Structure formats: C-alpha cells, structure tokens
Amino acid sequence: MTMLKLRTMFFFTLFAWMFCVIEACVAQNHIQANGTQLVLKGVPQRLVGIRLADDVWMGEKELAPTLALLRQTGFDVIAIGVDPNNEKFVSPFIKEAEKQGLRVALQWRLSLWSDLEMKESIQRWDEEMQLLQSPVLVAWDFLSDDIERIQPLIDYIKDKDTPHLVGIVSDGLSNGLNETYDYEGCMSMLSDYFTLGLHPQKWLWTSGDRTYDALPNTYIKSSEYIESHKRLAEKHQKPLVISSADYPRDRNLVDAGTPTNYRLSFFQFLLAQMKDMESPLALVYLGEYKQHYNPQSLPEDLKVYTYPQDLDFLQKLGEAIKTLHN
C-alpha cells in the first residue's frame, strides 16, 4: 500500500471520527427519545409544556415578559402552530425563547402549507438561526392525519435534521382525527413518540355547570385513556406525550378572569400522572395561553392585562410543576 493511500485512509478515518464526536456532542444538548423515555444527556426528563395562541407569540412588545412569566411558572416547552401567514415570526420568537431558557415545539398546520413552502421555510430558518442544530427546538410536530403526505415530509426532515424529534399530534385511540386513522400504525412507524389529547368538555365528560361534580368521573376516564396509550407506548418502546389538555373554567364560564379552580385541579391531576419515572408519559402540554386586553385601554395604547385570578392560577400551577421537577 502506497504512502499516499495510507495518508488518505488516515485523514478519512480522522475526519469520520471527528464528525462522530461533534455529532455526539450536539446530540447531548438535545431532548432525545431513548426507549420509552425522553432524555437530556442520558437523564430521563419530565417536561411540562403549554401552547401559545398566535396573538401571543407573533407579538413583539409583550413577547419577552410573557415568556418570562411562563418560564417563571415552570414550563419547559412552548408549542406554536406555524403556517405561511406567520412563519416570518418564527425566527424572532425562537431567539426570544432561547434567551428565556425555554424550548420550542413547532407544530405544522399542514393543510395550509405546500410541501415546497415548508421546505423553503425550514431552509430559511436554518440560515437565520442554525435551527437544524439548535437545542432550543424540541420537535417538529404535524397537525394532520394525512399519512401519505406526512411520510415523505418526515423523511425529508429526518434526512436534514438528525438531532430533533418528529411527532404527529393526535387525540389518540378513541378520538382520533377520523375513523379510518390507523393510530397505532402511524405512531409506531412515523412518530418518535405516541401522542394523545384530553378534552373532557368536548367529549362530554363534563358539561354545563357540572365542572366540579364531573371531576371524579373525569379523573377515572382520563386515567383509563392514558393507561391504554401507555400500553401502546411500552409495546413499541416509545415515549408518550399528552399533546393537548384542557378543562373549562368554573361553572363553565368563558370570560377571562373568571375562576379556574377546577381547571387547576385537573392539571394537577395530570402532573401527578408523570411522577413515576418508569412510566413512558414524559411530556404534557397544559392548555393554551392567550392574551387578554384591558377593555378600558385606548385603541392606540393597548396593554396586555393579566387578570388576578389567572395570575393566581399560574402561581399555584407553578407550585405543582416545581413539585414534579423536584
């Protein structure tokens, strides 16, 4: 073997080794799926997320204090729905989330995108903030059950982006997006984790003024629903994520600032389900955060107005999250 060939082999081996070391270091800073757990640097995690309404994360003036409040409450992950109408706001939002020590899940509203638009946005975000290697991003999630369309897009993302998770947001087995939806097959083949949603009011587990009386029944039904998905996650050795959960305000009131004691109880119940570190349930998204404006503000001087009852709710929820993290 000639000296030139030996040198070539040496430098090729050295390059391959350096690439593997760099890739391993990058991966260490990302949330990853390892069997039924989500892990960071090999340590199992219990993560709590919340979804932001578009009017919150697309804003500029109130974005920083809002994210600071949510981080102070104890949330780890912020989910936002992205489409062609708001994609230009993604880069500044992620940069601010990184400043606040939060991680982000991008949820594609697939029906509003063309495949080309999605690929162009991914490329643009990567150029603007090196998104494909950023540990701030937790996952690319798809808000759709169009499996024939999702599969090549997932292949495209995983080919370009190895550190991040890819998921499919679903309400789960009994309340999937349509009756022909092969939930188990889809999650086991395409998604890095199983997902489910919990919507007691939508599913008539509670209604009208029975929000308090219905809590015991809601706990039972929710436990059964979660357990059925845990079994599937364990069968396929994947983590489990509650991708959405909600509960009405007290007495089924809808106005911001009205009491949320029963919603707090339901969310505390869900957090308690995550305490078993052997369980595949590793991440839960609790509700959606929206902005409320002071109706007495002048149009040219709108200010975000967080109601005392809602601040009290966040404080108590933060205590429950802190207990989970500890």
C-alpha positions in Angstrom: 0.0 0.0 0.0 1.4 3.4 -1.0 2.2 6.2 1.4 -0.5 8.3 -0.4 -3.2 5.7 0.2 -2.1 5.4 3.9 -2.4 9.1 4.3 -5.7 9.2 2.6 -7.1 6.4 4.8 -5.7 8.1 7.9 -7.3 11.5 7.2 -10.6 9.9 6.1 -10.7 7.9 9.4 -9.8 11.0 11.4 -12.5 13.0 9.7 -15.1 10.3 10.3 -14.1 10.1 14.0 -14.3 13.9 14.4 -17.7 14.0 12.7 -19.0 11.4 15.1 -17.6 13.2 18.1 -19.1 16.5 17.0 -22.5 14.8 16.3 -22.5 13.2 19.7 -21.7 16.5 21.4 -24.5 18.2 19.5 -27.0 15.4 20.4 -26.0 15.7 24.1 -27.7 19.1 24.3 -31.0 18.0 22.7 -34.0 16.3 24.1 -33.9 12.8 22.6 -36.1 9.7 22.7 -34.5 6.7 24.3 -36.9 3.8 24.5 -39.9 4.9 26.5 -38.2 8.0 27.9 -37.3 11.5 26.8 -33.8 12.1 27.9 -31.3 15.0 28.1 -27.6 14.0 28.4 -28.8 10.5 29.2 -31.1 11.6 32.1 -34.8 10.9 31.9 -36.9 14.1 31.8 -40.4 15.1 32.9 -41.3 18.1 30.8 -44.3 20.4 31.0 -45.4 22.5 28.0 -48.0 25.0 27.0 -49.3 26.1 23.7 -49.3 29.8 22.8 -52.1 31.3 20.8 -51.0 33.1 17.7 -51.7 36.6 19.1 -49.2 36.0 21.8 -46.1 34.6 20.0 -46.5 36.7 16.9 -46.3 39.9 19.1 -43.1 41.8 19.8 -43.9 44.2 22.6 -45.3 41.7 25.1 -43.4 38.6 24.0 -40.5 38.8 26.4 -42.5 39.4 29.6 -45.0 36.7 28.6 -42.3 34.1 28.0 -40.6 35.2 31.2 -43.8 34.7 33.1 -44.3 31.2 31.7 -40.7 30.3 32.4 -41.1 31.5 36.0 -44.2 29.4 36.3 -42.1 26.3 35.4 -42.9 25.5 31.8 -40.2 23.8 29.9 -41.6 23.7 26.3 -43.6 26.2 24.3 -45.6 24.9 21.3 -46.7 27.2 18.5 -48.7 26.5 15.4 -46.9 27.6 12.2 -48.4 28.3 8.8 -47.4 30.5 5.8 -49.2 33.5 7.4 -47.0 33.6 10.5 -43.8 31.8 9.5 -41.8 35.1 9.3 -42.3 35.5 13.1 -40.7 32.1 13.9 -37.1 33.2 14.0 -37.6 36.2 16.4 -39.8 34.0 18.6 -37.3 31.2 18.9 -34.5 33.7 19.6 -36.5 35.2 22.5 -37.4 31.7 23.8 -33.8 30.8 23.8 -33.0 34.0 25.9 -35.6 32.9 28.4 -34.3 29.4 28.7 -37.3 27.8 27.0 -37.5 25.1 24.4 -39.9 25.1 21.4 -42.0 22.7 19.5 -43.1 23.8 16.0 -46.5 22.4 15.0 -47.1 22.4 11.3 -50.7 23.3 10.2 -50.2 21.0 7.3 -53.4 21.9 5.4 -52.2 25.5 4.9 -48.8 24.6 3.5 -47.5 23.3 0.2 -44.6 20.9 0.5 -42.3 23.3 -1.3 -43.3 26.2 1.1 -42.4 24.0 4.1 -39.0 23.0 2.8 -38.2 26.6 1.9 -39.2 27.8 5.4 -37.0 25.1 7.0 -34.1 26.2 4.9 -34.7 29.9 5.7 -34.9 29.3 9.4 -31.7 27.3 9.4 -29.9 30.1 7.6 -31.3 32.7 10.0 -30.6 30.9 13.3 -29.0 27.5 12.5 -32.3 25.9 13.6 -31.4 22.3 12.4 -28.7 22.1 15.0 -30.3 24.3 17.7 -31.1 22.6 21.1 -33.8 25.1 21.6 -36.0 23.2 19.2 -37.5 20.1 20.7 -39.6 18.7 17.9 -41.3 19.2 14.6 -45.0 18.2 15.0 -47.6 17.7 12.3 -51.2 18.7 12.9 -52.7 16.3 10.4 -53.5 12.7 9.8 -52.7 12.8 6.1 -50.2 9.9 6.3 -49.5 9.7 2.6 -48.4 13.3 2.7 -46.7 13.3 6.1 -44.4 10.3 5.5 -42.2 11.9 2.8 -42.1 15.2 4.8 -40.9 13.3 7.9 -38.3 11.6 5.7 -37.2 15.0 4.4 -36.8 16.5 7.9 -35.0 13.5 9.3 -32.6 13.4 6.4 -31.7 17.1 7.0 -32.2 17.2 10.8 -31.0 14.3 12.9 -31.0 15.8 16.5 -34.6 16.8 16.7 -37.7 14.7 17.4 -40.6 14.4 14.9 -44.1 13.8 16.1 -47.8 13.7 14.9 -50.3 15.5 17.1 -53.3 13.3 17.7 -56.2 13.0 20.2 -55.4 9.3 20.4 -57.2 6.0 20.0 -60.8 6.6 20.6 -60.9 10.2 19.5 -58.5 10.3 16.5 -58.8 12.7 13.7 -61.0 10.4 11.7 -62.5 6.9 11.9 -60.1 5.4 9.3 -57.0 6.7 11.1 -54.6 3.9 11.9 -53.3 5.4 15.2 -51.0 2.6 16.3 -49.5 2.0 12.9 -49.0 5.7 12.3 -47.4 6.4 15.7 -45.2 3.3 15.7 -43.9 3.8 12.1 -43.7 7.6 11.7 -43.6 9.4 15.0 -40.8 9.4 17.6 -43.4 9.3 20.4 -47.1 8.4 20.9 -49.5 11.3 21.5 -53.0 11.8 22.9 -55.2 14.6 23.8 -57.6 15.1 26.7 -60.7 17.2 26.1 -63.3 16.4 28.8 -65.8 19.0 27.8 -65.6 18.2 24.1 -66.0 14.6 24.9 -69.0 15.2 27.2 -67.2 14.0 30.4 -68.3 17.3 31.8 -70.8 19.9 30.7 -72.8 23.0 31.8 -72.5 23.7 35.5 -71.1 20.3 36.3 -67.5 21.2 36.0 -66.9 20.4 39.7 -69.2 17.4 40.1 -67.7 15.9 36.9 -64.1 16.0 38.2 -64.1 12.4 39.8 -65.5 10.9 36.6 -63.0 12.9 34.5 -60.2 11.6 36.6 -61.3 8.0 36.1 -61.9 8.4 32.3 -58.6 10.2 31.9 -56.7 7.6 33.8 -58.1 4.8 31.7 -57.4 6.7 28.5 -53.8 7.5 29.5 -53.2 3.9 30.6 -54.4 2.5 27.2 -51.8 4.7 25.5 -49.1 3.8 27.9 -49.5 0.2 27.0 -49.0 1.0 23.3 -46.0 3.2 24.0 -44.4 0.4 26.1 -45.2 -2.1 23.4 -43.4 -0.1 20.8 -40.8 1.3 23.2 -41.6 5.0 22.6 -42.3 7.9 25.0 -45.8 9.2 25.5 -46.8 12.8 25.1 -50.1 14.4 26.1 -50.1 16.9 23.2 -53.1 18.9 24.4 -55.3 19.0 27.6 -58.0 21.4 28.6 -60.7 21.9 31.2 -63.4 24.6 31.4 -63.4 27.5 33.9 -65.5 27.1 37.0 -69.3 26.9 36.3 -68.4 26.7 32.6 -67.8 30.4 32.4 -65.9 31.5 29.4 -64.7 35.1 30.2 -61.1 35.6 31.0 -60.6 36.4 34.7 -63.3 34.1 36.0 -62.2 31.4 38.5 -60.2 28.4 37.3 -60.1 26.2 40.4 -61.4 23.1 38.7 -59.0 23.5 35.7 -56.2 23.8 38.2 -57.3 20.5 39.9 -57.4 18.7 36.5 -53.9 20.0 35.5 -52.6 19.0 39.0 -54.0 15.5 38.4 -52.2 15.2 35.0 -48.9 16.3 36.5 -49.3 13.6 39.2 -49.5 11.0 36.4 -46.0 11.9 35.4 -44.2 11.3 38.8 -43.5 7.6 38.0 -40.1 7.8 36.3 -40.7 4.3 34.9 -43.8 5.5 33.0 -43.5 6.4 29.3 -45.5 9.6 30.0 -42.8 12.2 29.6 -44.3 15.4 28.4 -47.7 17.1 28.9 -49.0 20.3 27.3 -51.4 22.1 29.6 -53.9 24.3 27.8 -53.3 27.3 25.7 -52.0 30.7 26.8 -53.9 33.7 25.3 -53.5 37.4 25.8 -56.3 39.4 27.3 -56.5 43.2 26.7 -57.8 45.7 29.1 -61.2 46.8 27.6 -60.7 50.3 29.0 -57.4 50.9 27.2 -57.4 53.3 24.4 -57.1 51.7 20.9 -53.6 53.4 20.4 -52.4 52.2 23.8 -53.5 48.6 24.1 -51.8 46.8 27.0 -51.8 43.2 28.0 -54.0 42.8 31.0 -53.5 39.6 33.0 -56.3 39.1 35.4 -55.5 38.5 39.1 -57.4 35.2 39.1 -55.3 34.0 36.2 -52.0 35.0 37.9 -53.1 33.1 41.0 -53.8 30.1 38.8 -50.3 30.3 37.2 -48.7 30.6 40.7 -50.5 27.5 42.0 -49.8 25.6 38.8 -46.1 26.6 39.1 -46.0 25.0 42.6 -47.3 21.8 41.2 -44.8 21.9 38.3 -42.0 22.6 40.8 -43.0 19.5 42.8 -42.8 17.4 39.7 -39.4 18.7 38.7 -38.1 18.1 42.2 
